[in-house]
Amino acid sequence: MMFNKTPLAISVSLLAFALSTGSAQADYPEKPIELIVPWSAGGGTDAVARQLANGLQEELGQTVNVVNRTGGAGVVGHTVMANAEPDGYTLGLVTAEITTYRHIGSSQISYEDLSPIALINLDAAAFNVSAESEWEDLDSALQDIEANPNEYTVSGSAPGAAYHLAFTGFLNQQGIDPNTVSLVPSEGAAPGLQELAAGGVDFVFSSLPEAESMRSAERVRTLAVFADERLDAFPDIPTAKEVTGDEWAAGTWRGLIGPEGLPDDVVDTLAKAAEAVYESDQFQEFMTNQGFGMQWEGPEGFRDFMAEADENNGEIIDKLGLAE
């Protein structure tokens, strides 16, 4: 038997459907979230991600699990982020390398394959040597690198990654051909610093927080930081400008993203939660005490930031002949 619905009944049904749909959206998130980290555990990105995840758990009321997906100089993890279902349950802590891959030729993924949520961190690169190194300062290191081409090795990232670009750009500024220093690729700063302490390479570029445990253990020394001013958390480390007289500020950044196509309401929910975490005493104290630089941009500002970084890195990579 069939029953014909009256216009009133249809209207009531549509209203009920709309309310149920709105309620479902308002209930996000309804299950645990994965936060993909494209670099190894123990590095700076991993540390920032875990602190962010703790805060997001409190704000969202759901477990946020950090998952390290390493490989391919960050390509593996960033690809997982880009290929995830755009439902808000697989997010990522994107790093500056996303604005380098297509210029180098290692992958076609870019910031355009992601939904920006929030920029939370901007870190200057630092020039680290082994505690056993004969170099006591940056000036002596630069003199030896220039006088002995193809003799020294460096590590800390993959070719064309953010810290590698910071380092090669610095050498180029100082009139030293960056190609005269051999890069030993590593999946982030942590394994690079281990190799440095073991005597396998001559120096490593990383953020100061990433090198702090090795510095505290007196296995590594930092000669300079690529920042406009000395960092409050590391007042004993001179800037490159203090040594060379030339301004040079460069490094990496990190931000919260989802895959392209993430619904606007989910982006809004996550951006508000991320901002609350960013402004919390716990997160501010952690970042300050560990020496991580802080910078906030919401979804639109973060998209513009990545677009500019992508354009600038493309020019540097082309100039240095790193493009395949």
C-alpha positions in Angstrom: 0.0 0.0 0.0 1.3 3.5 -0.9 0.7 6.7 1.1 1.0 10.1 -0.5 2.8 12.6 1.7 1.3 16.0 2.2 3.4 19.1 1.6 3.5 19.6 5.3 4.8 16.1 5.9 7.5 16.6 3.2 8.5 19.9 4.8 8.8 18.2 8.2 10.9 15.4 6.7 13.2 17.9 5.0 13.6 19.9 8.2 14.4 16.7 10.1 17.0 15.8 7.5 18.6 19.2 7.6 18.8 19.2 11.3 20.3 15.7 11.4 22.9 16.8 8.8 23.8 19.9 10.7 24.0 17.9 13.9 26.4 15.4 12.2 28.6 18.3 11.1 28.5 19.9 14.5 29.6 16.6 16.1 33.0 16.6 14.3 35.2 14.9 15.3 33.4 11.7 16.2 36.4 9.4 16.2 40.2 9.5 16.7 42.3 11.6 14.4 45.7 10.7 12.8 48.4 13.4 12.6 51.0 12.4 10.0 54.6 13.5 10.6 56.8 13.1 7.4 60.0 12.9 9.4 61.6 10.6 12.0 60.8 10.4 15.7 63.0 12.5 17.8 63.4 15.4 15.4 61.9 18.9 15.6 58.8 18.2 13.5 58.0 15.2 15.6 58.4 17.2 18.9 56.1 20.0 17.7 53.6 17.6 16.3 53.3 15.7 19.6 52.8 18.9 21.6 50.2 20.1 19.1 48.4 16.7 19.2 48.2 16.9 23.0 46.5 20.3 22.8 44.2 19.3 20.0 43.0 16.3 22.0 41.9 18.6 24.8 40.2 21.1 22.4 38.5 18.5 20.2 37.7 15.8 22.8 39.1 13.1 20.7 42.4 11.2 20.6 45.0 12.6 18.2 47.5 9.9 17.3 50.9 11.0 15.8 52.1 8.7 13.0 55.6 9.0 11.6 55.6 8.2 7.9 59.2 8.7 6.8 60.9 8.1 3.5 61.8 9.8 0.2 63.0 13.0 2.0 59.5 13.6 3.4 57.8 12.7 0.1 56.2 9.6 1.6 54.5 11.4 4.5 53.4 14.4 2.5 51.9 12.1 -0.1 49.9 10.3 2.6 48.6 13.7 3.7 47.6 14.7 0.2 46.0 11.3 -0.7 43.9 11.0 2.5 40.2 11.1 2.6 39.1 14.8 3.0 37.0 14.0 6.1 39.2 15.6 8.8 40.4 12.3 10.3 43.8 12.3 8.6 45.7 15.5 9.1 49.4 16.3 8.8 52.1 18.6 10.1 53.4 19.9 6.8 57.0 21.2 6.5 58.8 23.6 4.2 59.8 20.7 1.9 56.3 20.7 0.4 57.3 23.8 -1.5 60.4 22.2 -3.0 59.4 18.7 -4.4 58.0 19.7 -7.8 60.9 22.1 -8.4 63.5 19.4 -7.6 61.6 16.8 -9.6 61.3 14.3 -6.7 57.4 14.5 -6.7 54.6 16.4 -8.2 52.8 17.0 -4.9 52.7 20.6 -3.7 50.9 22.9 -1.3 48.1 23.1 -3.8 47.2 19.5 -3.0 46.5 20.4 0.7 43.9 22.3 2.7 45.8 24.8 4.9 44.6 25.1 8.5 47.3 26.9 10.5 50.9 27.9 10.4 52.3 27.5 13.9 56.1 27.5 13.7 59.0 29.2 11.9 62.6 28.0 12.8 66.0 29.3 11.8 68.7 26.9 10.6 71.9 26.4 12.6 75.4 25.4 11.7 76.5 22.5 13.9 79.8 20.7 14.2 81.1 17.8 16.3 82.4 18.5 19.7 85.7 17.1 18.4 85.9 19.6 15.4 88.9 21.9 15.1 86.5 24.7 14.0 85.9 27.0 17.0 83.8 29.5 15.1 82.0 30.1 11.8 84.7 32.2 10.3 87.3 29.4 10.5 84.9 26.9 9.1 84.1 29.1 6.1 87.8 29.7 5.4 88.5 26.0 5.4 85.5 25.2 3.2 86.5 27.8 0.6 90.2 26.8 0.7 89.5 23.0 0.4 86.7 22.4 -2.1 85.2 18.9 -2.2 86.9 17.9 1.1 84.0 18.4 3.5 80.6 16.6 4.0 77.3 17.9 5.4 74.1 16.3 6.5 70.8 17.1 8.1 68.2 16.7 5.4 67.6 15.5 1.8 68.8 17.4 -1.3 66.7 20.5 -1.8 65.0 20.3 1.6 64.5 23.5 3.6 67.7 23.4 5.7 69.7 22.3 2.7 68.5 25.4 0.8 69.2 27.6 3.8 72.8 26.2 3.9 73.5 26.3 0.2 72.0 29.8 -0.1 74.3 30.9 2.7 77.4 29.5 1.0 76.4 31.1 -2.2 76.0 34.4 -0.5 79.6 34.1 0.9 81.0 33.4 -2.5 81.5 29.7 -1.9 80.2 27.2 -4.5 77.7 25.1 -2.6 78.4 22.1 -4.9 81.9 21.9 -3.4 80.4 20.5 -0.2 79.1 16.9 -0.5 75.7 16.3 1.0 75.0 13.0 2.8 71.2 12.8 2.8 69.3 12.0 6.0 65.7 11.7 6.9 65.7 14.7 9.2 68.0 16.3 11.7 68.1 13.5 14.3 69.9 10.9 12.2 72.1 13.6 10.7 73.2 14.7 14.2 73.9 11.1 15.2 76.1 10.8 12.1 77.9 14.0 13.0 78.6 12.9 16.6 80.0 9.6 15.2 82.4 11.4 13.0 80.7 10.4 9.7 80.2 14.0 8.4 81.8 17.3 9.1 78.8 19.5 9.9 75.0 19.4 10.0 72.3 22.1 9.5 69.3 21.8 11.7 67.2 24.0 14.1 68.7 24.8 17.5 66.0 22.8 19.4 66.8 19.7 17.3 70.5 19.9 18.3 70.0 20.8 21.9 70.1 17.3 23.4 73.4 16.7 21.6 74.7 20.1 22.7 73.8 19.4 26.3 75.6 16.1 26.1 78.6 17.9 24.8 78.7 15.9 21.6 77.9 18.7 19.3 78.7 22.5 19.1 76.7 25.1 17.2 78.8 27.8 15.5 76.0 30.1 14.3 72.2 30.4 13.6 70.7 31.8 10.5 68.4 34.4 12.2 68.1 38.2 12.2 68.8 38.2 16.0 70.1 35.8 18.6 67.3 33.5 19.9 66.2 34.2 23.4 66.4 30.5 24.3 70.0 30.2 22.9 71.6 33.6 23.8 75.1 32.1 23.5 74.8 31.3 19.8 75.8 34.1 17.4 74.0 34.9 14.2 75.7 34.4 10.9 75.4 38.2 10.4 77.6 38.8 13.5 80.4 36.8 11.9 80.1 37.7 8.2 78.5 41.1 8.3 75.8 39.9 5.9 72.2 39.4 6.8 71.0 35.8 6.3 67.9 34.4 7.9 66.6 31.1 6.6 65.3 27.8 7.9 62.0 25.8 8.0 58.4 26.1 9.0 55.6 23.8 10.1 51.9 23.9 9.9 48.7 22.0 10.3 47.0 20.8 7.1 44.4 18.4 5.7 44.1 17.0 2.2 42.7 19.1 -0.6 38.9 19.4 -0.4 38.5 19.4 3.4 35.1 20.8 4.1 35.0 24.5 5.2 33.2 23.6 8.5 35.9 21.1 9.4 38.7 23.6 8.5 37.0 26.2 10.7 36.7 23.8 13.6 40.3 22.7 13.3 41.6 26.3 12.9 39.8 27.4 16.0 41.1 24.5 18.0 44.7 25.0 16.7 44.6 28.7 17.6 43.4 27.8 21.1 46.3 25.4 21.4 48.8 28.0 20.0 47.7 30.6 22.5 47.7 28.2 25.5 50.3 28.6 28.2 51.4 25.0 27.8 52.1 25.3 24.1 53.7 28.7 24.4 56.0 27.6 27.2 57.0 24.4 25.4 57.9 26.2 22.2 59.7 29.0 24.1 61.6 26.6 26.4 62.6 24.4 23.5 63.6 27.3 21.4 61.1 26.8 18.6 60.2 29.9 16.7 56.5 30.8 16.7 54.3 32.3 13.9 50.6 32.1 13.5 48.6 32.3 10.3 45.1 31.1 9.8 43.9 29.2 6.7 44.0 32.0 4.2 47.2 33.5 5.5 48.9 30.1 5.5 47.9 29.5 1.9 49.5 32.8 0.9 52.6 32.0 2.9 53.1 28.7 1.2 52.5 30.2 -2.2 55.2 32.7 -1.7 57.6 30.1 -0.3 56.9 27.9 -3.3 57.8 30.7 -5.7 61.0 31.7 -3.8 62.2 28.1 -3.4 61.7 27.4 -7.1 64.0 30.3 -8.0 66.7 29.2 -5.5 66.6 25.6 -6.7 66.9 26.6 -10.3 69.8 29.0 -9.5 71.7 26.3 -7.6 71.1 23.7 -10.3 69.3 21.3 -8.0 66.4 20.7 -10.4 66.3 17.4 -12.1 
